[in-house]
Amino acid sequence: MKENEPKALKYMQKVQRGMTRWRDKVAKTEFNQENFKVEEVEVIIPSMAREFDGYRLGNISDIHLGQWITPEYLKGVMHLVNKEKPDSVTITGDFVSYVLDDVLDDLESALSLLKPKDKSFAVLGNHDHWLGAAQIRSILQASNIIDVSNDVHSLFRKKSTLHIAGVDSVMLEKHRLDLVMEKLPSEGPAILLAHEPDFADISSTTGRFSLQISGHSHGGQFLIPTLGTFIRGPHFIKYPVGKYQVGDMVQYTSRGLGTNVFWLRINCPPEITMFTLKCQGVDDGRV
């Protein structure tokens, strides 16, 4: 630990380590897939080629390994994702909470289990930068996960393309949408990964992204049926949970896997999202 790290971070590290010791003594740490909900979300992607129709994109977010999410839980989640047979997998940041060194090996071991048909992609969240972005990026590379923070990667089906782009943490002002736009080819639909959901108000104005996938909010960790959550914070004021239409772009905010500080979730189960991408008009023969 560096001497110049904020006192608040050091305090939260003590809290997390204490909670982990208590959890391991009194809580059940065995994985139970019934604790995790797979959300099926269909998204129409205008201008997407028929070759990508039905493309399955799995997403997980806000792992926060070391708090409620144990290494056993995370490995179980990876197996659940693999069972869905995704074409690609995306991870939208906050791999850790306040402690990194204790979970490095477990994080790499779990992430390495992902086996999509094509690729896995990720962006970093604010917690990842607080603790050590370089170490997280090293784990992603070792786990065969492509870091698209302020970058673009193109997927191909014959001569057709689908672009997966990402921005780095907006909360910590690491995002460079300008660089993404420079790198993004002019042809082919694009999907944006952005940890913070309210960035949709900016990304949607480019007219270049059909879907933004985010996390950060944990769904508020408390949901009132039919009303949603009243728990909102920086960068998840407008789009705290679920699917929204922002201009011509769909914004989806995952409830995430883990929790922050408190383990409590009420009517807000941890989420694995499976997006099925559909061509516009494919069902009525207009494609």
N, C-alpha and C positions, 0 to 999 in steps of 0.2 A: 504494500500500500504506500502510495506516494504521500509525502508530508503535506503537500499543498492540496490534497483532496478535500472537498467541502466537509465540514463537520457533520452536516446533515446526512451525507452519504455514509460516513463512518458509523453514525448512530443507527441508520437503517440496516447496515450490515450486521450489527450486533443483534438487532431485533430479528432479522431473518434467521440468523444462525440459532438464536434461542428458540424461535418458533419451530425450526426444523427439528431440533432435539426433542421438543415437546411432542411434535407430530409423530415422530418415529416411535415414541413410547405409548401413545394413547390412540392413534388413528390407524385405520386399515390402509395399508399402502399397496395392497394387491390391486391390479388393474381389473376394472369391471366395465365392459363396453357399454353397459346400460347407463353409465354416468355421462356418456358423451353422445351428442345428437348429431346425426348426419343430415344436413339441410340440403335438399335438392333445389337448385335455382336454375331456371331456364332463362337465357338471355339471347335476344335476337341481335345479331351483329350485322348491321347494314354493310353491303359491299363485300361481305365475306364469301369466298369461293365455295362452291358446292363440295369441293374436296375436304373442307373442314367442317361441313355440317355434321352435328352430333359430337363434336370434339368435347372431350370430358376434361375439365380443368379442376383439380382438387386444390383447396386452399386451407391452410391452417394459419393461425395468428396468435401472437401474445402468449407464447409458451411459458415464459417466466419460470424457467426450470429452477427448482430449488425451494419454491414455496409450496403451494398446493400440488403442483405438478411434480411428481417424483420421477426418477429415471425409469421406474417400472411403468408408470402411467404413460410416459412419453413413448416408450417402445411399443406399448399397446396401441397407442394412437397411430404410430407409423404402420403397424400391421393392419389397422382398420382402414387407413387410407389406401394401402396396397390392395385390400380386398375389393375396393371400389373400381380397380383397374383404370386409373386415370391416364389420360394421354400425357398430361404434364401436371406438375404440382407447383404451387406458389406458396411462399411463406412471407407474411407481411409484417415482420419485425417484432422486436422485444423478445428475443430468445431467452434473456435472463432478467433478473430483477435488480438486486443490490449486491449480489455475490457472484463472482465469475470463477475464481480459481478453484472453488470447491466442485464445480460442475462441468469443467472443460471436457474431461474425458467422457463423461456420461452424455453430454450434448452431442459430441461427434459420433459416439457409438450409436445413438438413436437415429440421428439424421442420416447416417450411412445406410440405414435400413430401407429408405425410400426407393421404390423401384417403378417409376412411371415408365410408360412406353417410350416417351421422348425425353424430356428434360425436367429438372427441378430448378426453380428460380426463387430468388429472395431479395428483399430490401431490408435495411436495418431500421430499428426504432430508436427512440430517445434513450431508453435504458441501455441499449447496446453501446451507444456512444458514451454514456456516462461511465461505463465500466471498462470498455476497451474494444473499440471498433476493429482495430487491426487483428486482435485475437479472434473475434467473431468471424471476420472475413477469412482468416486462415482455416477455421473449422469448416466454413462453407466450401472452400476449395477442396479440403481433404475429403469432404462428404459428397463431392461431385455435384454441388449445387452452384448454379450460376448466379453471381451477385450482379443484379441489374440496377443497383443504386446509381442514379444519374446516367443510365446506360440503356441500351436496346439490344435485344437478341431476336433474330428472325427464325421462325419455324417454316418449313417448306412441305408442301404436298404437291408433287409434280412441279408445275411452274407457278403455283399459287403460294402466297405467303400470309402469315399471321405474325404480327410483331408483339413481343412482350417487352414492355418498357417499365422503368421504375424511377422513382425519385428517392433520394436519401431523406433523412429525418427533417420534416418541416419545422417541428418544434424547436430544434436546435439550429435551424437555419443552414442546414447542410444540403438542402435541395437545390438542384440546378436544372429546372425545367428547360432553360434555354439550351443547355447542352444536349438534353434529350431530343429536343426538336431539331437540332442540327444533325443528330445522328439518325433520326427516324426517316426511313425511306418515304418518298412521297406516295408510293402505291402500296396498297394492302392495309387491311384494318389493323388497329392497334389497341392493346389493353394495357392499362397503367396500374402498377403496384405503388401504393402510397400509404405508409403507415397511418398517417393522420387523415381521417375521412373528410374533414371540412376543406381540405385542399381541392376537393371537387369543384368548388366555386371558381377556382383558377384554371384547373386543367380542362374543365368543360369548355372554357372560352376559346381554346385552341381549335375546336371542331375536329380534332384529330383522333380522339379516343372514344371508343364505343362503350367501354366499361372501365371503371376504376374500382379496384379491390383494396379494402382498408381494414384496419383493426383499431388498436389504441384504446378504445372505450370500454372494452370487455362487456359491451351491452349495458353498461351501468352497473352490472352485477346484481341488479334488482329490477325486475320488470313487473308492471301492473298489467294484467290481462286487458287487451284492447286499447290501452292507453300508452304502453311503452314505458320508458324510464324517465324519471325526473332527475336522475344523477347525470350531470353533464359537466364538462370541464374544457380546458384549453384544447382547441382543435377537434372537439367532438360535440360542439354546441348544436349544430344544425342537423347532423347526420349520425346520431349515436348508435343506431342498430338497425340492421336489415337493409331493404332495397329501396332506393329512391331514384326518381328521374330528375336529373339536373341538366337542364337544357336538352340537348340531343344525346346526352351520355347517361348511362346507368351507373349509379354509385351503390356499392354494396359494402356494408360495414359488418364484419364478423363479430360475434360475441367473444371470440377467442377461446383459448384453452385454459389458461391459468387465471390467477387472481393477483391483485397487487395489495400488499400489506395484510389485508384481511382475507380469509379463505371463503367468506360467505358469498353464496349465490342463491338468490330467491327467484324462482320462475325464470331462470336465466342459465340454462345448462350450457356447459362448454360445447363448442361447435366445431365440427368439420364441415366445410362447405364443398359441395360438388356442383360446379357450374356445367351445364350443358349448353354449348354454343350452337345457335341455330341460324341458318341463312334466312334472310328476309324473303318471305313469300314461298319458301320451299314446300310448305304443306299444301298450298293451293296451286302449285304447278307454274308459278310465275317466275321462278328462277331460271 
